[in-house]
Amino acid sequence: MWPILSAECDYSGKWFSENRASDALELAETTVLDAFRADDRPSRNGLRIAGFAYFARTDLVTALGAAACGAP
């Protein structure tokens, strides 16, 4: 499984903007992985996270490089 992290303002763009001072990409991946590992529901059926996909690269560059999506 490859979770998609979208940097569009309607999705994760504001979060990426607010966390751009830290390593936002690593923090996002770690947050998802920690939540996934903590989820022990049987409905996971052995799913594994193989990697991450980032959607809307231009939005991601904007969110990480400057204030976007209402971030200070």
N, CA, C and O of each residue as an XYZ file, in Angstrom:
288
protein
N       0.843     -1.151      0.000
C       0.000      0.000      0.000
C       0.902      1.231      0.000
O       1.934      1.258      0.671
N       0.505      2.235     -0.751
C       1.230      3.503     -0.829
C       0.278      4.641     -0.447
O      -0.512      5.077     -1.284
N       0.332      5.135      0.802
C      -0.511      6.277      1.166
C      -0.160      7.493      0.309
O       1.008      7.738      0.006
N      -1.179      8.240     -0.073
C      -0.976      9.453     -0.862
C      -1.119     10.645      0.066
O      -2.161     10.830      0.693
N      -0.075     11.447      0.153
C      -0.099     12.675      0.944
C      -0.257     13.833     -0.026
O       0.648     14.130     -0.805
N      -1.405     14.481      0.024
C      -1.693     15.562     -0.900
C      -1.366     16.909     -0.276
O      -1.757     17.178      0.860
N      -0.661     17.748     -0.998
C      -0.294     19.071     -0.503
C      -1.295     20.137     -0.923
O      -1.059     21.325     -0.702
N      -2.399     19.736     -1.520
C      -3.423     20.704     -1.880
C      -4.009     21.305     -0.604
O      -4.113     20.615      0.410
N      -4.387     22.564     -0.642
C      -4.892     23.252      0.547
C      -6.099     22.550      1.162
O      -6.271     22.596      2.380
N      -6.922     21.915      0.370
C      -8.101     21.234      0.900
C      -7.749     19.931      1.614
O      -8.614     19.328      2.250
N      -6.528     19.497      1.521
C      -6.116     18.242      2.139
C      -5.009     18.507      3.161
O      -5.311     18.970      4.260
N      -3.771     18.240      2.853
C      -2.682     18.381      3.826
C      -1.827     19.630      3.617
O      -0.844     19.820      4.333
N      -2.171     20.471      2.670
C      -1.350     21.640      2.368
C      -1.111     22.537      3.564
O       0.016     22.978      3.791
N      -2.156     22.817      4.337
C      -1.996     23.682      5.508
C      -1.058     23.027      6.522
O      -0.219     23.703      7.117
N      -1.197     21.724      6.718
C      -0.323     21.009      7.655
C       1.134     21.104      7.208
O       2.019     21.369      8.021
N       1.383     20.888      5.912
C       2.754     21.000      5.402
C       3.288     22.417      5.611
O       4.451     22.588      5.978
N       2.461     23.427      5.383
C       2.888     24.812      5.588
C       3.229     25.071      7.051
O       4.250     25.688      7.355
N       2.380     24.603      7.949
C       2.591     24.835      9.376
C       3.818     24.098      9.908
O       4.404     24.517     10.906
N       4.207     23.018      9.263
C       5.339     22.217      9.727
C       6.567     22.345      8.846
O       7.471     21.514      8.923
N       6.613     23.372      8.011
C       7.733     23.505      7.069
C       9.059     23.789      7.753
O      10.111     23.515      7.175
N       9.042     24.337      8.982
C      10.291     24.615      9.696
C      10.982     23.321     10.116
O      12.209     23.270     10.200
N      10.209     22.295     10.376
C      10.790     20.981     10.661
C      10.913     20.243      9.335
O      10.581     20.800      8.289
N      11.374     19.032      9.362
C      11.415     18.241      8.126
C      10.008     17.694      7.905
O       9.694     16.578      8.318
N       9.167     18.491      7.253
C       7.747     18.186      7.128
C       7.473     16.848      6.449
O       6.554     16.134      6.851
N       8.252     16.495      5.428
C       8.003     15.229      4.737
C       8.289     14.049      5.662
O       7.501     13.106      5.734
N       9.420     14.101      6.370
C       9.749     13.022      7.296
C       8.730     12.953      8.423
O       8.320     11.862      8.819
N       8.317     14.101      8.944
C       7.326     14.140     10.012
C       5.993     13.552      9.538
O       5.352     12.802     10.275
N       5.578     13.885      8.328
C       4.322     13.346      7.790
C       4.398     11.823      7.670
O       3.475     11.117      8.076
N       5.495     11.325      7.114
C       5.644      9.880      6.943
C       5.705      9.170      8.297
O       5.092      8.118      8.475
N       6.437      9.740      9.241
C       6.540      9.137     10.571
C       5.180      9.118     11.261
O       4.826      8.129     11.903
N       4.422     10.193     11.136
C       3.094     10.272     11.744
C       2.180      9.185     11.190
O       1.476      8.510     11.941
N       2.197      9.022      9.867
C       1.363      7.985      9.235
C       1.823      6.592      9.667
O       1.004      5.744     10.018
N       3.140      6.361      9.638
C       3.659      5.043     10.018
C       3.356      4.706     11.474
O       2.986      3.572     11.777
N       3.507      5.673     12.379
C       3.209      5.421     13.787
C       1.746      5.072     13.997
O       1.428      4.152     14.751
N       0.858      5.798     13.338
C      -0.578      5.508     13.452
C      -0.906      4.144     12.850
O      -1.715      3.398     13.402
N      -0.285      3.821     11.730
C      -0.528      2.542     11.069
C      -0.054      1.388     11.953
O      -0.748      0.381     12.093
N       1.122      1.537     12.543
C       1.660      0.483     13.416
C       0.813      0.307     14.672
O       0.686     -0.807     15.182
N       0.238      1.385     15.170
C      -0.587      1.323     16.379
C      -1.963      0.707     16.112
O      -2.644      0.282     17.045
N      -2.364      0.658     14.871
C      -3.674      0.111     14.501
C      -3.576     -1.404     14.411
O      -2.990     -1.944     13.472
N      -4.146     -2.077     15.382
C      -4.047     -3.542     15.397
C      -5.359     -4.220     15.022
O      -5.566     -5.390     15.344
N      -6.237     -3.502     14.352
C      -7.510     -4.094     13.939
C      -7.268     -5.234     12.951
O      -6.392     -5.134     12.092
N      -8.030     -6.302     13.065
C      -7.853     -7.440     12.147
C      -8.192     -7.101     10.701
O      -7.800     -7.835      9.794
N      -8.905     -6.015     10.467
C      -9.292     -5.665      9.093
C      -8.106     -5.256      8.236
O      -8.257     -5.104      7.023
N      -6.933     -5.073      8.828
C      -5.746     -4.714      8.040
C      -5.310     -5.850      7.125
O      -4.677     -5.601      6.099
N      -5.633     -7.083      7.472
C      -5.352     -8.241      6.607
C      -3.911     -8.297      6.116
O      -3.670     -8.633      4.957
N      -2.969     -7.981      6.959
C      -1.560     -8.092      6.584
C      -1.048     -7.006      5.666
O       0.035     -7.153      5.100
N      -1.790     -5.912      5.495
C      -1.329     -4.824      4.641
C      -0.036     -4.231      5.180
O       0.164     -4.152      6.392
N       0.825     -3.821      4.285
C       2.086     -3.185      4.638
C       2.215     -1.885      3.852
O       1.729     -1.779      2.726
N       2.871     -0.902      4.451
C       3.148      0.339      3.737
C       4.494      0.169      3.040
O       5.521     -0.037      3.686
N       4.471      0.257      1.714
C       5.676      0.051      0.920
C       6.407      1.361      0.639
O       7.602      1.354      0.344
N       5.705      2.470      0.729
C       6.298      3.772      0.452
C       5.219      4.827      0.493
O       4.095      4.553      0.913
N       5.543      6.019      0.066
C       4.601      7.133      0.072
C       4.574      7.790     -1.299
O       5.571      7.797     -2.022
N       3.424      8.337     -1.640
C       3.283      9.110     -2.868
C       2.841     10.513     -2.477
O       2.007     10.689     -1.588
N       3.402     11.501     -3.145
C       3.035     12.891     -2.885
C       2.321     13.429     -4.107
O       2.816     13.332     -5.230
N       1.137     14.004     -3.870
C       0.309     14.504     -4.956
C       0.441     16.018     -5.055
O       0.581     16.714     -4.050
N       0.396     16.488     -6.238
C       0.448     17.922     -6.543
C       1.790     18.509     -6.099
O       1.854     19.315     -5.170
N       2.843     18.095     -6.770
C       4.188     18.541     -6.424
C       4.292     20.059     -6.366
O       4.966     20.597     -5.488
N       3.640     20.751     -7.280
C       3.712     22.215     -7.263
C       3.115     22.770     -5.973
O       3.635     23.741     -5.423
N       2.031     22.167     -5.484
C       1.449     22.597     -4.208
C       2.397     22.283     -3.061
O       2.511     23.067     -2.119
N       3.076     21.149     -3.130
C       4.016     20.760     -2.077
C       5.191     21.734     -2.014
O       5.595     22.146     -0.927
N       5.736     22.100     -3.155
C       6.845     23.054     -3.201
C       6.403     24.384     -2.595
O       7.151     24.990     -1.828
N       5.210     24.839     -2.926
C       4.685     26.095     -2.374
C       4.503     25.987     -0.874
O       4.898     26.895     -0.143
N       3.913     24.897     -0.394
C       3.637     24.722      1.030
C       4.912     24.646      1.840
O       4.959     25.152      2.961
N       5.951     24.023      1.297
C       7.201     23.888      2.033
C       8.100     25.111      1.909
O       8.966     25.331      2.756
N       7.903     25.906      0.863
C       8.800     27.014      0.618
C       8.328     28.368      1.117
O       9.131     29.283      1.296
N       7.048     28.495      1.338
C       6.518     29.793      1.765
C       5.162     29.580      2.433
O       4.585     28.495      2.364
N       4.675     30.611      3.069
C       3.366     30.521      3.717
C       2.311     30.243      2.645
O       2.251     30.931      1.626
N       1.508     29.259      2.882
C       0.441     28.898      1.955
C      -0.730     28.366      2.756
O      -0.554     27.957      3.904
N      -1.885     28.361      2.196
C      -3.089     27.782      2.811
C      -3.407     28.423      4.156
O      -3.914     27.750      5.053
N      -3.120     29.699      4.309
C      -3.455     30.398      5.538
C      -2.481     30.224      6.669
O      -2.761     30.653      7.789
N      -1.324     29.599      6.413
C      -0.324     29.422      7.469
C       0.363     30.760      7.739
O       0.457     31.605      6.849
N       0.838     30.947      8.959
C       1.515     32.217      9.285
C       2.861     32.346      8.585
O       3.551     33.351      8.754
